[in-house]
Structures are given as structure tokens and as C-alpha cells.
Amino acid sequence: MDTPSRFPLFVDLTCARCLVVGAGSVGRRRAKALACHGAWVTVVDPKAAAGQADEAAPGRIDVKARTYRLGDEGGCRLVVAATNDRAVNLLVGQRCRAAGIPVSVADAPGECTFFFPALCEGAGLTVGVVSRTGDHRLVARAARAIRSLLADLDRRA
């Protein structure tokens, strides 16, 4: 049986509290994307530096140099678990699913309740790209093509 396609759902994150656990490259990208779409993002990571907040969304990302604490997810609209520690990601995913908080677990698609797409924006459009099979190369190739098309539409406008 083929894996069912994922339902694309676009949500308003204006002033929504979101949590990103992990400040590595994936966590930073996710935090920036959420903040650029209006969310107030808290990033927790014991190795993070407070200066890691992104200039693309000034004041919208609060970086805390500490480990994840039970309850950090409370009151959040979305959570991303993106550490390099399987046990932490598993715990964050379990707690969020139990609390009904949508969670993306970067290292375990089967533990996700939503999938963070490759974001493509331009010409007044936002397009999200995900794969049924988790083929990251295919997603990256499609996202490049879509971004090129959107850039072309912007140039023609």
C-alpha cells in the first residue's frame, strides 16, 4: 500500500507561542521560519548562545542556553524537536502528542503530528513541499524549481 499523501495545512502563527528544542542547523532554520511567519519562538539548547537569535525576525526568537524542561511546551501552538539526542526528541514528541500540541520530530517522521515543509515564497505565494517517502533530495530539487518559478513571476510583476 502506498503511503498516503500528507494534507497541506497552512495555519496563522501571528503571535503564537512556539518552541524549538535544539539550536543546531535544523532547529535554527525551523525557528527562523516560524518567527518570519509571525510566531514568538523560544529555542532551548544547552549549547546555544543567546546571540544566535536571527536578525531576519528581530525580537521574535528567544534563545535559552539550557536543556529542555518538562512543561516547556505548555501553551505552545507548535513544537519542533530537533536535537541530536534521540531520548530528548522522543520525550518532547511524547509530551506534545499527549497534550494535543502539534509536534515535528526532526529525526523520527513516525513520531510527528505535522511535517515541516521546505518553504518556497515569492510572487505573493507561499508553497510548502514535503515527500510521501521522506526523499529529502527530491524535496530539495522540487523546492529549487518552485523558488526559481516564483522568482521569475516576481521579475515579471
C-alpha positions as CSV (number, residue, x, y, z in Angstrom):
1,M,0.0,0.0,0.0
2,D,1.3,3.5,-0.9
3,T,1.9,5.9,1.9
4,P,-1.0,8.4,1.9
5,S,0.0,11.9,0.8
6,R,0.2,14.5,3.6
7,F,-2.5,17.1,3.8
8,P,-1.1,20.6,3.3
9,L,-2.5,22.8,6.1
10,F,-1.5,26.4,6.4
11,V,-2.0,28.0,9.8
12,D,-1.9,31.5,11.1
13,L,1.0,31.8,13.6
14,T,0.6,35.5,14.3
15,C,1.7,36.0,17.9
16,A,1.5,32.2,18.5
17,R,4.0,30.8,21.0
18,C,6.2,28.1,19.5
19,L,9.0,26.0,21.0
20,V,12.1,24.7,19.2
21,V,14.2,22.2,21.2
22,G,17.6,22.2,19.7
23,A,19.6,25.1,18.2
24,G,21.6,23.2,15.6
25,S,21.2,23.9,11.9
26,V,17.8,22.3,11.6
27,G,16.5,24.0,14.8
28,R,17.8,27.4,13.7
29,R,16.1,27.1,10.3
30,R,12.8,26.0,11.9
31,A,12.9,28.8,14.5
32,K,13.6,31.4,11.8
33,A,10.8,30.1,9.6
34,L,8.3,30.2,12.4
35,A,9.4,33.7,13.5
36,C,9.2,35.0,10.0
37,H,5.6,33.8,9.8
38,G,4.7,35.8,12.9
39,A,5.3,33.3,15.8
40,W,7.0,34.1,19.1
41,V,9.7,31.4,19.3
42,T,11.6,30.0,22.3
43,V,14.6,28.0,21.4
44,V,16.2,25.8,24.2
45,D,19.6,24.2,23.8
46,P,22.3,23.8,26.4
47,K,24.9,24.7,23.7
48,A,23.1,27.7,22.3
49,A,24.4,31.2,22.6
50,A,21.9,34.0,23.3
51,G,23.3,35.8,20.2
52,Q,22.0,33.0,17.9
53,A,18.7,34.8,17.6
54,D,18.2,35.6,13.9
55,E,18.2,39.1,12.5
56,A,15.5,38.1,10.0
57,A,12.9,38.2,12.8
58,P,14.3,40.6,15.3
59,G,12.9,40.2,18.8
60,R,10.7,37.1,17.8
61,I,13.2,34.4,18.8
62,D,14.2,34.0,22.5
63,V,17.2,31.6,22.8
64,K,17.7,30.0,26.2
65,A,21.0,28.2,26.8
66,R,19.7,25.3,28.9
67,T,18.3,21.8,28.5
68,Y,14.6,21.1,27.7
69,R,12.5,21.1,30.8
70,L,9.2,19.2,31.3
71,G,6.5,21.7,30.6
72,D,8.4,24.0,28.2
73,E,5.8,23.0,25.6
74,G,2.9,24.3,27.7
75,G,0.8,26.9,25.9
76,C,2.6,26.4,22.6
77,R,0.8,26.2,19.3
78,L,3.6,24.2,17.6
79,V,6.7,22.5,18.8
80,V,9.8,21.2,16.9
81,A,12.1,18.6,18.5
82,A,15.4,19.0,16.6
83,T,18.2,18.0,19.0
84,N,20.9,15.4,18.3
85,D,19.7,13.5,21.3
86,R,17.2,10.8,20.4
87,A,15.9,10.5,24.0
88,V,15.1,14.2,24.3
89,N,13.4,14.2,20.9
90,L,11.4,11.2,21.9
91,L,10.3,12.8,25.2
92,V,9.3,16.1,23.6
93,G,7.3,14.2,21.0
94,Q,5.5,12.1,23.6
95,R,4.7,15.0,25.8
96,C,3.3,17.1,22.9
97,R,1.3,14.3,21.4
98,A,-0.2,13.6,24.9
99,A,-1.1,17.3,25.3
100,G,-2.5,17.6,21.8
101,I,0.2,20.1,20.7
102,P,1.3,19.6,17.1
103,V,4.9,18.4,17.0
104,S,7.6,17.8,14.4
105,V,10.3,15.4,15.5
106,A,13.2,16.0,13.1
107,D,14.8,12.6,13.4
108,A,11.7,10.4,13.6
109,P,8.9,11.1,11.0
110,G,6.7,8.4,12.6
111,E,6.6,10.5,15.8
112,C,5.5,13.7,14.0
113,T,1.9,15.0,14.1
114,F,2.9,17.6,11.4
115,F,5.7,17.8,8.8
116,F,7.8,20.9,8.4
117,P,7.8,21.6,4.7
118,A,10.5,23.1,2.5
119,L,9.2,26.6,2.2
120,C,9.1,28.5,-1.1
121,E,8.0,32.1,-1.1
122,G,7.6,34.7,-3.8
123,A,5.2,36.5,-6.0
124,G,2.8,36.8,-3.0
125,L,2.7,33.0,-2.7
126,T,3.8,30.5,-0.1
127,V,4.4,26.9,-1.2
128,G,5.3,24.0,1.1
129,V,6.9,20.9,-0.3
130,V,7.0,17.5,1.5
131,S,7.6,14.0,0.3
132,R,5.5,10.9,0.9
133,T,8.6,8.9,1.3
134,G,11.0,11.2,3.1
135,D,13.1,11.7,0.0
136,H,15.0,14.9,1.0
137,R,16.8,15.2,-2.3
138,L,13.6,15.1,-4.3
139,V,12.1,17.8,-1.9
140,A,15.2,20.0,-2.3
141,R,15.1,19.6,-6.1
142,A,11.4,20.5,-6.3
143,A,11.8,23.4,-3.9
144,R,14.6,24.8,-6.1
145,A,12.4,24.6,-9.1
146,I,9.5,26.2,-7.4
147,R,11.7,29.0,-6.0
148,S,13.0,29.7,-9.5
149,L,9.5,29.8,-10.8
150,L,8.4,32.2,-8.1
151,A,11.4,34.4,-8.7
152,D,10.6,34.5,-12.4
153,L,7.0,35.6,-11.5
154,D,8.4,38.3,-9.2
155,R,10.6,39.6,-12.0
156,R,7.6,39.7,-14.4
157,A,5.4,41.6,-12.0
